Each structure stands twice: as C-alpha cells, then as structure tokens.
Amino acid sequence: MKIVTLYCDGSSLGNPGAGGWCGILEFKSTRKILSGGEAHTTNNRMELQAVISSLEALKEPCHVEIYSDSRYVCEGINVWLKNWIAKDFAKVKNPDLWRRYLEVAQGHTICAHWIKGHSGIALNEQCDKIAKQEALKFIESNTTK
C-alpha cells in the first residue's frame, strides 16, 4: 500500500462566508495540489472538504497521513467519528460531509495529525495561502458584478 501524505487547510472569510480549501498530496517526490471553494460556507466545512476532495483524487487504496491545523477534522477522524456513526450523526454538524468522508475513505488507512497553524510548516502555509485565495475569488467576483 502506497504511503501518501496530505497537507490540507480550509478558509472562510466571514464564517459563514466565502470559503476556500486546499489539499497537497505527496507521494515520494510527486506533489499534487488541489483546491476549490464555495460562495457561502463555514471554515469547518472547507477544512473537511479539503480532505474529501484530496482523498477522491487517489486512484488506489493508500495509507494516508493527514496533516491539518483543524482539530475538528483531526479529532473527528481519529476520535469522534466512531461514536457519530453509532448515533447516525444525530446532533452532529456537517453530517453530509462526514458521510461523504466515510465513502471516500473506504479502502484507505487514514491517520490524521494536528499541527499548529502558522507555525512555519511550509506545505501547511502553502495550503493556507491557496485556501484564502480560493475564498477571495468569490468576494472578488461579487465586487465586479
């Protein structure tokens, strides 16, 4: 099973507001950058969307080491998800995305690691920058109309 590293981040300007996400997948010396956004969303949704969209890009089952500055994502994946599934996501925020995460995570072995944001980890900083740029696209498109 290939070992893939995923750095990811989400951004919401307003929370809720314009949002963006970025994921950087690394396998050996190959790097793939994915990004996107939504006009009206929350930071947590964008953090989770970064993981989902990045996992969707994998073409085969992998061991994925996720690095995120989102405790929501890391604790959700490593700790809370099992209980959320048992209670069918009752009173859980973003159940649509968590169910989607479960679908795209099938076949992969995943471990999420929390890293402090803005602490000089180059790929996390790059994800943060790209996620904000994606969110700004929605704000800029509204100001040019």
C-alpha positions in Angstrom: 0.0 0.0 0.0 1.4 3.4 -1.0 2.1 5.9 1.8 0.7 9.3 0.9 1.0 12.5 2.8 -1.8 15.0 2.7 -1.5 18.6 3.9 -4.8 20.4 3.9 -6.4 23.6 5.0 -9.8 25.4 4.8 -10.7 29.1 5.0 -13.9 31.0 5.4 -14.0 34.8 5.1 -16.9 35.6 7.4 -17.6 32.1 8.8 -20.1 31.7 7.3 -18.9 33.5 4.2 -16.9 32.9 1.1 -14.8 29.8 1.6 -11.8 28.0 0.0 -9.9 24.8 0.6 -6.6 23.3 -0.5 -5.0 19.9 -0.3 -1.5 19.0 -1.2 -0.9 15.3 -1.8 2.6 13.9 -1.7 3.9 10.5 -2.8 7.6 10.1 -2.9 8.8 13.1 -5.0 5.4 13.7 -6.7 3.2 16.5 -5.4 -0.4 17.3 -6.5 -2.2 20.5 -5.4 -6.0 20.5 -5.4 -8.2 23.5 -4.4 -11.7 24.9 -4.7 -14.3 26.8 -2.7 -17.9 27.8 -2.2 -19.6 31.2 -2.1 -21.3 30.7 1.3 -19.9 28.2 3.8 -18.0 27.7 7.1 -14.4 27.2 8.0 -15.1 23.6 9.3 -16.9 22.7 6.0 -13.9 23.9 4.0 -11.4 22.1 6.3 -13.3 18.8 5.8 -13.9 19.4 2.0 -10.1 19.7 1.6 -9.7 16.2 3.0 -12.6 14.7 1.0 -11.6 16.2 -2.4 -8.0 15.1 -1.8 -9.0 11.5 -1.0 -11.2 11.5 -4.1 -8.1 12.2 -6.2 -6.4 9.0 -5.1 -6.7 6.2 -7.7 -6.0 3.3 -5.4 -6.1 2.4 -1.7 -3.4 4.1 0.2 -2.1 4.7 3.7 -2.8 8.4 4.1 -1.1 10.6 6.7 -3.2 13.8 7.0 -1.6 17.0 8.4 -4.2 19.6 9.3 -4.4 22.6 11.7 -8.1 21.8 12.2 -8.8 20.0 15.5 -12.3 19.5 14.2 -11.0 17.4 11.3 -8.3 15.5 13.2 -10.4 14.7 16.3 -13.4 13.9 14.0 -11.4 11.4 12.1 -9.4 9.9 14.9 -11.7 10.1 17.9 -15.3 11.2 17.4 -16.3 9.5 14.1 -16.9 6.0 15.5 -19.5 7.4 18.0 -21.1 9.7 15.4 -21.7 6.7 13.2 -23.2 4.7 16.1 -25.7 7.5 16.7 -26.3 8.0 13.0 -24.8 11.5 13.1 -27.6 12.8 15.4 -26.8 16.4 16.5 -23.5 16.4 14.5 -22.7 19.4 12.4 -22.0 18.8 8.7 -23.3 15.2 8.6 -23.5 15.4 4.8 -19.7 15.9 4.6 -18.9 13.3 7.3 -20.9 10.7 5.4 -19.1 11.7 2.2 -15.8 11.4 4.0 -16.7 7.8 5.0 -17.4 7.0 1.4 -14.2 8.3 0.0 -12.1 7.0 3.0 -13.1 3.4 2.3 -10.2 1.2 1.3 -7.7 3.7 2.7 -5.9 3.6 6.0 -6.0 7.1 7.4 -4.3 8.8 10.4 -4.9 12.5 11.0 -2.2 14.6 12.7 -3.0 18.0 14.2 -0.4 20.6 13.5 -0.3 24.2 14.8 -1.3 26.6 12.1 1.1 29.3 11.0 4.0 27.6 12.7 6.3 27.6 9.7 5.4 24.2 8.2 5.9 25.0 4.5 3.1 22.9 2.9 0.6 23.9 5.6 1.4 27.5 5.0 1.0 27.0 1.2 -2.4 25.3 1.8 -3.5 28.2 3.9 -2.5 30.7 1.2 -4.2 28.8 -1.6 -7.4 28.3 0.5 -7.6 32.0 1.2 -7.1 32.8 -2.5 -9.9 30.4 -3.4 -12.2 32.2 -0.9 -11.2 35.6 -2.2 -12.3 34.6 -5.7 -15.9 34.6 -4.6 -15.6 38.0 -2.9 -13.8 39.5 -6.0 -16.5 38.1 -8.3 -19.2 39.8 -6.3 -17.4 43.1 -6.3 -17.0 43.1 -10.0 -20.7 42.5 -10.7 
